[in-house]
Amino acid sequence: MKRTWALIIVGMLYLGVGWILSAIGPSLPGLAAQVGQAVTELGAMFTAFSLGGVLASIGVGAAIGRWGMRTVIAAGAALMGGGMLLASFSPLLVGLLAGTLIAGFGYGGMLAGGNLLVARLYHGAAGPLNALNLFFSVGSIGGPLLVAVTLAIFDRPQVAIWVGALLMVALVWPATRLQEPTQAPAAQMAGAPRWLAAVMFGWLMFTYIGTEIGIGGWIALILERGAGLAAPVAALSTSLFWGMLTSGRLAAIFWGDRLGPLRLLLLCLVGLGLGGALLVIGTARAELALAAVAVMGLACGPIFPTTMLMITHAAGRSGAALSVALTIGTGGGLFLPALFGLLIGWFGPPIGALLVVIDAVLMVVMLVVARRGMGRPPALAEATVG
């Protein structure tokens, strides 16, 4: 199987991930009725999913080393698809949470396996990694749209989750046929691990994931309470954020390799900080707040795939370094989104926006430290590991 087809198949799996994750939020009332619980009790779904991802990341490096990337990707697709079907059909809360935990575990395998496979097939180029994660962005736009349609026709928002889960199950067999990189990986992904850089990029991913989920989950409330927008109009700001994020990844396909991953990351982090500052200033003014949402979305687009690329560079041939970085990174969804909500509730919308600025500054510092770690000679890295 040629590498283009590998990119498309893994991309379709990532489309399914984006589809499912974006459909969960609008489906919460239907899922709450399904298990006979108040909708506020279902926030644990996000924690269960993130926990599954963290648990998978602990051993994913060793699993890839033993069974190969395509096996890990295929198993991840089966677990995520099957887990979400269990969650969306279970009449009990425990079954719903168990299914979500299993799905998160599968997602953790696909996250590492898919990005590493494409990075090595394309010799560390930034464009294909952004193209891969563009599929996720497209899925994140389509999921809520199908929820709206199924609510109007069937009053069953879970249908959108079923569609995404069945897509993942259908792609399990093609995933087992993916091209495993047989040639030696690019030099920067074949040497000794740069542990300082790997850990710093892991913390950068931790901060970014929590920030992205925080913006996507709370921006509607920020605009509703801060700018006084009506709830339906404020909800559209979420679509604006994801739409601009998709545009950012599309632009990075063409410009990422020209700028280089480190400069692209720095540019995007600075843009995210400026967008957050604009939101702090213009929280109470709808036009400024919406402009800030657009800037933040555009800046966010390339950050995740480019950070994943740098993690594969920093980890080199070490499965342990890859697992450590991903375990740190996937934990961001456990804590930061909740902190966004608490700060907005305690101090008001501008403080939630200020957290975006603080996170962006912290990520720039992490990038500087990671850059120094990447500059260490391989012999020094090996001596440190030993």
ChimeraX attribute file (.defattr): number of C-alpha atoms within 10 A of each C-alpha:
attribute: neighborCount
match mode: 1-to-1
recipient: residues
	/A:1	10
	/A:2	10
	/A:3	16
	/A:4	13
	/A:5	13
	/A:6	22
	/A:7	24
	/A:8	14
	/A:9	20
	/A:10	29
	/A:11	22
	/A:12	21
	/A:13	33
	/A:14	27
	/A:15	26
	/A:16	31
	/A:17	30
	/A:18	23
	/A:19	28
	/A:20	27
	/A:21	19
	/A:22	25
	/A:23	27
	/A:24	23
	/A:25	18
	/A:26	19
	/A:27	22
	/A:28	20
	/A:29	18
	/A:30	18
	/A:31	26
	/A:32	19
	/A:33	12
	/A:34	18
	/A:35	20
	/A:36	12
	/A:37	14
	/A:38	12
	/A:39	15
	/A:40	10
	/A:41	11
	/A:42	19
	/A:43	12
	/A:44	14
	/A:45	22
	/A:46	20
	/A:47	20
	/A:48	22
	/A:49	26
	/A:50	25
	/A:51	22
	/A:52	24
	/A:53	28
	/A:54	27
	/A:55	19
	/A:56	27
	/A:57	29
	/A:58	19
	/A:59	19
	/A:60	27
	/A:61	26
	/A:62	16
	/A:63	19
	/A:64	19
	/A:65	14
	/A:66	11
	/A:67	10
	/A:68	16
	/A:69	28
	/A:70	25
	/A:71	22
	/A:72	27
	/A:73	29
	/A:74	28
	/A:75	22
	/A:76	31
	/A:77	34
	/A:78	23
	/A:79	27
	/A:80	33
	/A:81	33
	/A:82	21
	/A:83	24
	/A:84	27
	/A:85	23
	/A:86	21
	/A:87	27
	/A:88	26
	/A:89	16
	/A:90	18
	/A:91	16
	/A:92	15
	/A:93	20
	/A:94	12
	/A:95	17
	/A:96	26
	/A:97	24
	/A:98	21
	/A:99	27
	/A:100	31
	/A:101	27
	/A:102	27
	/A:103	30
	/A:104	29
	/A:105	27
	/A:106	29
	/A:107	30
	/A:108	32
	/A:109	31
	/A:110	31
	/A:111	23
	/A:112	24
	/A:113	25
	/A:114	28
	/A:115	25
	/A:116	24
	/A:117	25
	/A:118	26
	/A:119	28
	/A:120	22
	/A:121	24
	/A:122	19
	/A:123	18
	/A:124	23
	/A:125	20
	/A:126	28
	/A:127	25
	/A:128	24
	/A:129	30
	/A:130	28
	/A:131	23
	/A:132	26
	/A:133	27
	/A:134	27
	/A:135	24
	/A:136	24
	/A:137	26
	/A:138	20
	/A:139	24
	/A:140	25
	/A:141	21
	/A:142	18
	/A:143	27
	/A:144	24
	/A:145	16
	/A:146	19
	/A:147	24
	/A:148	17
	/A:149	15
	/A:150	16
	/A:151	18
	/A:152	11
	/A:153	10
	/A:154	10
	/A:155	13
	/A:156	18
	/A:157	26
	/A:158	27
	/A:159	20
	/A:160	27
	/A:161	28
	/A:162	20
	/A:163	17
	/A:164	26
	/A:165	28
	/A:166	18
	/A:167	18
	/A:168	26
	/A:169	21
	/A:170	15
	/A:171	19
	/A:172	22
	/A:173	14
	/A:174	15
	/A:175	24
	/A:176	16
	/A:177	14
	/A:178	22
	/A:179	19
	/A:180	19
	/A:181	19
	/A:182	8
	/A:183	9
	/A:184	11
	/A:185	18
	/A:186	17
	/A:187	12
	/A:188	19
	/A:189	24
	/A:190	17
	/A:191	20
	/A:192	22
	/A:193	29
	/A:194	27
	/A:195	25
	/A:196	20
	/A:197	28
	/A:198	28
	/A:199	25
	/A:200	25
	/A:201	29
	/A:202	30
	/A:203	24
	/A:204	27
	/A:205	28
	/A:206	24
	/A:207	25
	/A:208	26
	/A:209	23
	/A:210	25
	/A:211	24
	/A:212	24
	/A:213	17
	/A:214	23
	/A:215	26
	/A:216	20
	/A:217	18
	/A:218	21
	/A:219	25
	/A:220	22
	/A:221	21
	/A:222	26
	/A:223	28
	/A:224	21
	/A:225	18
	/A:226	18
	/A:227	20
	/A:228	16
	/A:229	18
	/A:230	12
	/A:231	13
	/A:232	10
	/A:233	13
	/A:234	21
	/A:235	18
	/A:236	12
	/A:237	20
	/A:238	22
	/A:239	18
	/A:240	19
	/A:241	25
	/A:242	26
	/A:243	19
	/A:244	22
	/A:245	27
	/A:246	26
	/A:247	19
	/A:248	23
	/A:249	31
	/A:250	22
	/A:251	17
	/A:252	27
	/A:253	20
	/A:254	15
	/A:255	14
	/A:256	24
	/A:257	16
	/A:258	13
	/A:259	14
	/A:260	14
	/A:261	23
	/A:262	17
	/A:263	13
	/A:264	20
	/A:265	25
	/A:266	17
	/A:267	16
	/A:268	23
	/A:269	26
	/A:270	18
	/A:271	19
	/A:272	26
	/A:273	25
	/A:274	19
	/A:275	27
	/A:276	29
	/A:277	21
	/A:278	22
	/A:279	30
	/A:280	22
	/A:281	16
	/A:282	21
	/A:283	26
	/A:284	20
	/A:285	15
	/A:286	18
	/A:287	11
	/A:288	18
	/A:289	25
	/A:290	22
	/A:291	16
	/A:292	25
	/A:293	28
	/A:294	21
	/A:295	24
	/A:296	31
	/A:297	29
	/A:298	27
	/A:299	26
	/A:300	27
	/A:301	28
	/A:302	33
	/A:303	29
	/A:304	20
	/A:305	26
	/A:306	25
	/A:307	23
	/A:308	25
	/A:309	24
	/A:310	27
	/A:311	28
	/A:312	27
	/A:313	27
	/A:314	31
	/A:315	28
	/A:316	24
	/A:317	20
	/A:318	20
	/A:319	18
	/A:320	18
	/A:321	25
	/A:322	30
	/A:323	25
	/A:324	20
	/A:325	28
	/A:326	31
	/A:327	24
	/A:328	22
	/A:329	27
	/A:330	27
	/A:331	25
	/A:332	24
	/A:333	25
	/A:334	19
	/A:335	15
	/A:336	22
	/A:337	21
	/A:338	17
	/A:339	16
	/A:340	25
	/A:341	18
	/A:342	14
	/A:343	17
	/A:344	19
	/A:345	12
	/A:346	10
	/A:347	10
	/A:348	15
	/A:349	26
	/A:350	21
	/A:351	19
	/A:352	26
	/A:353	29
	/A:354	20
	/A:355	23
	/A:356	28
	/A:357	24
	/A:358	13
	/A:359	21
	/A:360	26
	/A:361	16
	/A:362	15
	/A:363	25
	/A:364	19
	/A:365	14
	/A:366	21
	/A:367	22
	/A:368	15
	/A:369	15
	/A:370	25
	/A:371	18
	/A:372	12
	/A:373	19
	/A:374	21
	/A:375	10
	/A:376	13
	/A:377	12
	/A:378	16
	/A:379	11
	/A:380	13
	/A:381	18
	/A:382	14
	/A:383	9
	/A:384	11
	/A:385	11
	/A:386	6
